[in-house]
Each structure stands twice: as C-alpha cells, then as structure tokens.
Amino acid sequence: MASTSGTSLFSYYGSNVSNSGRQLPVTPEELEMFAEQEMITIVPNFSLDRGSVLYCIGDCYGPFQANSQIEVPIWLALTLRKRNKCTIIPPDWLSKDRLTNMLAEEKESVHFFQPLPFYYVEISKLLFQDAVDAFGENYLEVTGLIESIRKVRYHKIESGLRKVTHAVEIKLNNLAAAECNMIRLLLNGTLDHFHQLSKNNKAWEESRLASGNMSMPFSGGLSASGF
C-alpha cells in the first residue's frame, strides 16, 4: 500500500526523473491549473435566488439549489468545499472497484494503457489534498490504487522507451498529461544526443572525403539505453 501522504504520487514522474536536474517542459503546477478547469459534481448546501447563477471570469455556473447535484469546475468545487458550502462527489473512475479492475487490466496489458482522464494525476492530487472526506473509509485504498496504477504505467513507458534502438515512430495511446510531459523530458535528452552524434558523423564524413580515406563509415544505431 502506498504512503498515505501521497508523496510519491505528487512527485509525478518518479525519482529517476525528478532528481535528474532537467527542467520539465510543463511544470506540475501548470498542469494542476489546467486540471482545475475539469468539471466535477457537487451537492451544495445552499440555494441562490431562483434562476440566479455565479458569474465568474470566463463562464457562469448555476443555478444552485440545496441538496441538488450540479457540475462545476474543480477549482470552484474546492473553493466551496473549503467554505463548507458543498459536498464533492468523486468521479466514477476514482471509485475503489473501478480502480481495482483498472489496475489488474493495466498490469495484464503490457502494450496498452487503460483509458483514464487526461489529468488523472492532477485531479487525484487535488482531491486527495483538499477533499479527503469525499472518499470516506475508502480513502487509503483509493490513494494506494492510484499510486499503483501510476507506477505500473510509468514502468511500461520506461520499459518501452528502453527498447528503442533506431529512429522510429512510437505510438502510445491513452497517455495522461503528466505522462506525456515525462516522455517529452526523457526524449529531449536523447534527441539532443542523437543530434550531436549526427553532427559528429557529418564532420567525420567531410574529413574522410577531404583526406581521401574511403574506409567504411560508422553505421551504429542510436540506443535508448540511457533512459
């Protein structure tokens, strides 16, 4: 079972990447900001005047009726929750049963990623931090399942990239925002290395032609073993 603090989950990419000293293409904080725009269901404990809505920058939400479900952005749900104005209902994919099945399928499918919300890592973090009571007695199990799923998916990504030995097109379906961010970070260093090898090979070719040395050029492929 994962730590209840959720530290490893919130590190997003695992120690191998987070301790590498390389800058992420998009920061975790920026991804969280995007995730806060996703919609979630709440049950308000207040009512506004008939037909009244909340006017916010970019959109308006409502009407709000006590004990009646309504969808609002996560940022608004968390704001109301902190003021004890609503109860947050976790999305279906964050249920214990759904996550248990998803983890089993994730482990079984070596080359396929289970469909999850694009911001599942960030949404989980936000709700685990500020809406613990929404999960009731299943909180520890749900956090552990999300952490296990994240680790399995990370391992599949890392294992897949390690098998790349030539410049090829890689197709990965159902990746989340944090996972795409991780791949961009990992590939950035490798592509820079490949570019440097290409420059060195070109310089060697020019030197070989200039000196009249017609020996066979180096033809080794690029290995991704440096990931």
N, C-alpha and C positions, 0 to 999 in steps of 0.2 A: 504494500500500500504506500502511496506517495506521502510525503510530508504534508501535514495539514496547513503549513504556512504557504504552500504553493510556490516556494522559491524557484524550484527548477522549472515549473511551468512558466512563470513570469519572466524567466531569463530568455524565453522564446526559442533559442536556437541551440542550446546545449553548450557545455563548457568549451568544446573544441573550437567553436566559432566565436563565442563571446569573449574568450581570452586571447584571441588571435591578434588583437590590436588593430584590426581593419575596421573601417567605418562602414556601417550598414547603409545600403542605398536609400532606405526609408527608415527612420527611427521608429522604435516601438511606440513612442508617444504619438507620433503622427498616425500610425496605423490605428491606435486606440481612438483618436479623434475621428477618423473615418468610420470606425465601427460604431461610435456613439450615434451615428445617423440611422442605424438599422432600427427597424420597428420591433416593438415588444408589447405584449399585452399586460395591462394593469387593471386593478379594480380600485377605483378611487373611493375614498370615504367621505367625499364632499360633493356638493352639487352646485353648479352655476345656474344663473337665471336661465329660463327656458330659451334654448337656441343660442346661448352665449358660448363663445369659444375663447381659447387663449391665443392671442396674436403674438407670434414670435418672429424673429428675423428669418426670412426665407419661407415661412409657412404658418398656418394656424391649425390648432388642434382642439377637438371637442365635437359636440357638447359633452360635458362631464356630468354624470348622474351617479349618485352614491350607490355602490354595490352593483354597478353595471360595467361589464368589461369594455375596454376601449384600447385601441392600439396607438402608441405614441413612440417617438424616438427614445432610444435608451438613455440619452442624456437627460431628457425630460422626466423619464421614469425614475431615474436615480435621484434627480433633484426633488421630486415629490416624495420619494421614499425617505430621504434624509429629513424632510419636514413632517414625517408621519402622516402624509396625505394620501397614501395609496399602498396597496399590496402588489408586489410584482409576481407575475406568473411566469416561471421559466419556460422557454420554448420546448416543444416536444422532443427535439433532438438532445436536450440536456436531461432527459429522464434516465433513471437508473437502468431500466430494462433496455431502452434503445441503445444506450452506450455500451451495455454488456454485450449485446448482439453485434454492435459495430466493431468492438474490439476483437471479438472472435473472427469476424469476417476480414478485418484488417490484417490479422496475423495469417489467415489462411491464404489470402490473395497476395502473392509475392510481387506481382507486376501491376497491381491495380489498387488505386486509392479509393476508399469509400467516400461518397459524396457528403460533404459537410459544408456548412455556411462558410463563405469566403473569409469571414472574420471570426471563425470559431475560437481561435486562441484569445483574441482580444475581448470578445463578448464574454467568454468564460472568466477571464481575469476580472473584468469589470463587475460581473455579478458575484463572483466569489469574494470580492473585496467589500462590496457595498450592499449586497442583498443576500447575506448568508441565510437569513431566516426563510427565504423563499424556497430553500431546499429541504427544510425540516430535518428529520432524522437521517435522511439520505445524503447529507452534505459531504461527509467524509468519503463515502463510497463514490459519489459523483466526481469529486475532485480527483480521487485516485484513478478513476476510469479515464477521465480527460487526460491526465498526465500520462497514463499508459498508452493511450492512443497516440498522443503527440510523440512519444518516444519511438513507437513502432513505425510511424510514418517517417520520422527523422532518419531512422536506421535504413528504411527502404530507399530513401532519397540518397543517402550517403553511399550505400552499397551499389546503387545503380550508377552513380557518377564514377565510382572507383573502377567500373568495368569499361569505361570509355577509353579506347586506345587510339582512336582516329577522329578526325574532324567529321562528325556526323550530326544529323538532326535527331534530337531527343524529344519524344512526345510523352508528357506526363499529364494525365487528366486528373481533375478534381483536387488540384493543389489549392491550399489556402494562401491568404496574403502573406502571412509570416513565413510560410514555406517557400513561396516564390522569392521573397526577399532574401532568404537564406541561400537559395540557388544562385541568385544574381551575385551575392557576395562571394560564394565559392568559385563560380565560373570566372569572375572578374580577374582573380589572380592567375588562374590557369590560362586564360586568353592572353593576358599580358605576357606570360611566359612563352606561349606559342608564337606571339608576335616577335619576341626577342629572338627566338630560335630561327624564325623565318628571315629576319634581318641578318643574323649571323651566317645563315646558309647562302643568302644572296651575296654577301661580301666575299664568302669563300669561293663561290662560283666565279665572281668577277676576277678574283686574284688568280684562280686556276687558269682562266682563259688568257689572262694577261701574261702569265708565265709559260703558257704552252703546255701545262700539265693536264693531260686528258684522262687522268685516273677517274674511276667511278665516284660520283658524288655521294655524300651521306644521304641515306634514304630512310632513316629511322622515323617511326611514327611517334606522335605525341601521346604520352601516357598520363592518365589522370590519377596516378598513384599518389600524387602529392596532396590529395584532399585529406 
